[in-house]
């Protein structure tokens, strides 16, 4: 049986993860007057009241999770697992049965997709995603600095 404090911890982890994604994408959802929540609602195509409920701790319905998953470019299975609506084994079984274990895409993978595709253990994924984002930012900063130096030289 699940203990209440386990659920509270999972809920806090879900919110921390979601808020991290939003901040990475430029949405200031922590400040009440920043306009980040309103802009998120408009950009994601969901109601502002729904955004408020989600950020106050309520796990969204499936249709909202699908919309957020698409908008934030995070695999739906990752969303469902993070919110406690499914387990990883729910998806691993269907992948084994279909023979598809990896994401096939012409687009670059999100850090979350990369973690799943690389088989990073669930307990290490937050760390892995954070490190990938930092490395990408450092790479972008170095590329723009090198480009500026080449233009000057």
PyMOL commands that set and color helices and strands:
alter all, ss='L'
color gray80, all
select helices_A, chain A and resi 4-24+36-44+48-55+62-72+76-82+88-98+111-117+122-152
alter helices_A, ss='H'
color red, helices_A
deselect
rebuild
show_as cartoon
